[in-house]
């Protein structure tokens, strides 16, 4: 029987309990969780800032949670959905606050289920709060 593949993605800068909850929720949606960690250059282009931890450090932090079955860095081209086409997920898990076009995903991956995950104490666990504390 084919494993049900779930894919989620994010920057995962200042990995915190909200991220861990996000990963656990995503993992519960299938048999195999693949996590895509955003490349530094894509974060700069999309969020107009560099993460405080580089892409390799952020990938390692996600791996160390022990939650994903596989963790990889995203592609470096501007088509951020291409990697999803290559991974062929059954389900894509999106964070409650991720600004991603569900319509564009459905166009590219018509058979894929898209699930918006629930927030975990968003008043306490958000990467922007951690960035503010560091400065």
C-alpha positions, -999 to 999 in steps of 0.1 A, spaced: 0 0 0 13 35 -9 23 57 20 2 89 23 28 117 18 24 150 36 45 180 28 48 213 47 72 242 43 84 272 62 113 293 73 116 278 108 138 307 121 140 306 159 124 272 161 98 272 189 69 253 203 45 267 177 67 252 150 68 218 168 30 218 171 28 227 134 51 197 125 31 173 148 -2 184 132 12 179 97 27 145 106 -7 133 119 -22 139 84 -4 109 68 23 82 69 53 102 58 61 139 65 85 158 43 94 193 55 108 219 31 130 245 48 130 278 29 163 289 13 178 321 26 175 338 -8 138 329 -11 131 342 24 149 375 15 128 378 -17 95 369 -2 97 385 33 122 412 24 146 401 52 171 375 59 165 349 86 187 352 116 198 316 113 211 304 79 193 277 59 215 248 71 211 258 108 173 260 103 172 226 85 192 210 113 169 225 139 138 210 122 156 176 118 165 176 155 128 176 165 126 141 152 92 148 138 97 148 100 107 117 81 127 138 57 138 174 58 152 192 27 160 227 15 137 243 -10 147 250 -45 164 283 -53 143 293 -83 114 317 -81 88 290 -87 83 279 -51 56 254 -62 79 234 -85 93 213 -55 57 203 -46 52 190 -81 84 169 -78 75 156 -43 40 146 -54 24 149 -19 -11 136 -11 -16 164 14 0 198 18 -2 212 53 -2 250 56 3 271 87 -26 292 99 -7 323 90 12 312 59 5 335 29 2 309 2 -23 308 -26 -43 277 -21 -58 283 -56 -23 282 -72 -15 250 -54 -48 234 -66 -41 245 -101 -6 228 -101 -16 198 -80 -53 191 -87 -55 159 -67 -37 171 -37 -56 178 -4 -47 212 13 -51 215 50 -48 247 71 -34 238 105 -46 253 137 -26 279 155 -7 270 187 -8 299 212 -2 325 185 -1 353 211 30 336 226 48 316 198 55 335 166 90 339 151 85 377 148 83 379 186 116 360 189 133 383 164 121 413 184 135 398 217 169 391 201 174 427 190 
